Every structure is written in structure tokens, then in C-alpha cells.
Amino acid sequence: MEDTDPPSPENPNAYQSYVMVYASNGTYKYVNIDGQRYNGTYTYSLQPDGRGLIASDEMDGTTPVKYTLTLTCSTDTAGTYVYQQTAGTAPSQRSNNSKYALVP
């Protein structure tokens, strides 16, 4: 996953890439570019318009973070997504556009 929007106060992770590992038991993990390790829980659902939605909960230190990833496929293994944070580190509500590629 790669954050493709430019840097701003609402997008402190601009241009960073992540390898996120999603497990079938509803957990995920990743390492930020600065070496911070994160993990959390997620649910996946297929939306009526055909897009995928990942709803995630994780902790940033002692701050709970909630966000969604709305996935739009461009191929069977890649596409774009909209990140929308609804609670968490300041600013607690923010969104950006990114791209993803699935790696088996």
C-alpha cells in the first residue's frame, strides 16, 4: 500500500509505503516506514457498488484509531483506495487516496 497524496497536516504519512498482512482471523499487522509496529483488527465487506471495504481498529500508543479503506480494483491484484480516519491521532478525522497491490 502506498499513500499517493501530497504531504499536509491531514496526511502526515504522504508517500509512505506499507506491507500490511491481513489474517483470516480478523487481525492485521504492518511496520511503518519509521519502524513502528502496528496491529489491529478488521472486518471486510463487499459494498453494493462492488467496492471492498476494510474497517480497521488499532492503537497508536494509547490512542485508539478507527479507519476504513474503500478499495476500487483496477486489476485482479491492484487498485486504489480511499483511507478515511474517523478517530485517532490528530487530526482525528482525515482522508487520503492511495494505491494497493495484493501479494499472495
C-alpha positions in Angstrom: 0.0 0.0 0.0 1.3 3.4 -0.9 -0.1 6.8 0.2 0.0 8.9 -3.0 -1.5 12.2 -1.8 0.9 15.1 -1.1 2.0 15.9 2.5 -0.3 18.1 4.6 -1.4 18.3 8.3 -4.2 15.9 7.4 -1.8 13.5 5.6 1.4 13.0 7.7 2.2 9.7 6.0 2.4 11.1 2.5 4.4 9.0 0.0 5.0 6.2 2.6 4.6 2.6 1.6 3.5 -0.3 3.8 3.3 -4.0 3.6 0.1 -4.9 5.5 -0.5 -8.5 6.4 -4.2 -9.4 6.9 -5.0 -12.8 8.6 -8.2 -14.7 8.1 -8.9 -14.5 11.9 -9.7 -10.7 11.5 -6.3 -9.4 12.6 -3.6 -7.4 10.7 -0.1 -6.0 11.2 2.3 -3.7 9.5 5.6 -1.8 10.1 5.6 1.9 9.4 8.4 3.5 7.4 9.9 4.7 10.7 10.0 1.2 12.1 6.9 1.5 14.3 4.9 -1.7 14.5 1.2 -1.6 14.4 -1.5 -4.3 14.7 -5.2 -4.3 15.0 -8.5 -5.9 14.0 -10.5 -5.6 10.8 -13.7 -6.6 9.0 -14.0 -6.9 5.3 -17.3 -6.4 3.4 -18.3 -6.1 -0.3 -20.3 -3.0 -0.9 -23.4 -2.9 -3.1 -21.4 -0.9 -5.7 -18.8 -3.7 -6.0 -16.1 -2.0 -4.0 -14.4 -3.6 -1.0 -14.5 -2.0 2.5 -12.0 -2.8 5.2 -13.0 -1.3 8.6 -10.0 -1.3 11.0 -9.3 -0.6 14.7 -5.8 -0.2 16.1 -3.9 1.6 18.8 -1.3 4.3 18.3 0.4 4.2 21.7 -2.6 4.8 24.0 -4.8 6.4 21.3 -7.4 4.2 19.7 -7.6 4.7 15.9 -10.5 3.8 13.7 -10.4 4.0 9.9 -11.8 2.5 6.7 -10.1 1.6 3.4 -12.6 1.7 0.4 -11.0 -0.4 -2.3 -11.6 0.0 -6.0 -10.0 -2.7 -8.2 -8.2 -1.8 -11.5 -7.0 -5.4 -12.0 -7.4 -8.7 -10.1 -4.4 -7.8 -7.9 -4.2 -3.9 -7.8 -6.2 -0.8 -7.5 -6.8 2.4 -5.5 -8.3 3.0 -2.1 -9.6 5.9 0.0 -8.4 6.0 3.6 -10.8 7.6 6.0 -9.9 8.0 9.6 -12.8 8.7 12.0 -11.0 8.6 15.3 -7.4 8.6 16.5 -4.2 10.7 16.3 -4.7 14.4 15.4 -6.3 15.4 13.2 -8.6 12.7 14.2 -10.7 12.9 11.1 -8.9 12.8 7.8 -8.8 11.1 4.4 -6.4 10.5 1.5 -6.0 8.5 -1.6 -3.6 5.6 -2.1 -2.9 2.6 -4.2 -2.5 -1.0 -3.4 -1.2 -4.3 -4.8 -2.0 -7.8 -3.5 0.9 -10.1 -2.8 0.0 -13.7 -2.2 
